[in-house]
């Protein structure tokens, strides 16, 4: 992970939010949040009538995951969608895809680490 990516993802944010380091608890929740984010970023078509709600939800998800830059872009997207500014929404979606591409490997590695730690040792 590059230093820039390390600053973009706070791997302790999720456990701090939940007040637990228990990987058995964190792993499925982290995976569900990451899957929601991945589905949005990988979508080709967006329902602009639903975009404000989705952006609000994913802004919160990103904050919980410790991905503050993405959370800020989702905040801007939420506001642009509320104004009905399709051009701004499109630009912000492109920015989200780019930002996510830079940190997705870090998020996946953290997910895999939580999964390994959640498994009972033999």
N, C-alpha and C positions, 0 to 999 in steps of 0.2 A: 504494500500500500504506500502510495506516495505521501509526502507530508501534507500536500494539499488535500488529498482524499481523507487523511486522518482528521484534519480539521473539519471536513465536511460531514463526518459521521462520528458522533459521540457514542461509542459502544456501551457506555455506562448509563446513558439516559434512561433506557427502558427499565433496567433493574432498579434504578433510583426512583423512578416514577411509581413502580409497583411496590417498592420497599422490600424487595426480595432478590437474592442471588440464586434462588432455587431454579436450576435449569429446567427441571421437569414442569414447572409452572411457566417459565418464560418462553421456552421453545415453541409450544403450539401457538401462543399469542403473538410472538414475534413473526412466526411463519405466516399466520393469517394476515397480519398487517402488511408484511412484505408482498404477499400474493395480491392483495387489493391494490397496492401501489403499482406492482408489475402489470396487472391487467389494465389499469388506466393508461400507463405509459405505452403499452404495446398496442392499444386500440388504434384502429385506422380511421374510424368515424366516431364523431362525438355528437351526442344528443345535446344541443345547445340549451334546450329547455331544462335539462337536468344538470347542466355544467356547474351552476352556482352551488348546488347542494353537494355534488361530487367533490368540487374543489374545497369546500368547507370541511367535509369529512376527511379528505386526504391531507389537508393542512394539519389537522389534529393528529392524524396518523403519523405524519412526518415528524412532528414535534415529539411525539411519544417515542419514535424510533431513534431520535437524536440526529435527525437530518434537517437542520435548521435552514440551510439555504433553499432546499426544496420546499420547506414549509412556507418560506417567504414568497416563493414564486407561486405557490398555490394560493396564498393570500391575495396576491395581485390578480390571479386568475379569477378568484371568487368575486372580486370587485369589478373586474372587466365583464364578467358574465352577468352580474347584477345590472350593469349599465347597458347590456346588450351590444357590447363592442366586439363584434365577431373578428375583426382584423386583429385587435389586441389579443383576444383569446387565442387565435391561431398562432401568433408570435410567441405567446407565453407557453403554449403547448409544445412548440418546437424547443423552447428553452428548457422546459421540464425534461423532455426526452434526452437532450444533451447532458443536462446535469445528472440525470439518473444513470446514463451510460457511464459516467465517470466514477460513480460510487456503487454500482450494482454488485460488482465483484466483492467489495468489502462487506456489503450487507449479506450476500450469500455465504461468504466465509463465516461471518458471525452466526448466521442461522445454523450452519453445519456444526460449528463449535458448540452451540447450545444443545443441538440434537445429540451430539456425542456425550456431552456432560449429563444429559437427562437420562441416558441409558443406565440401567443398574449395572454395577460392575459384577463380574463373575468370579 
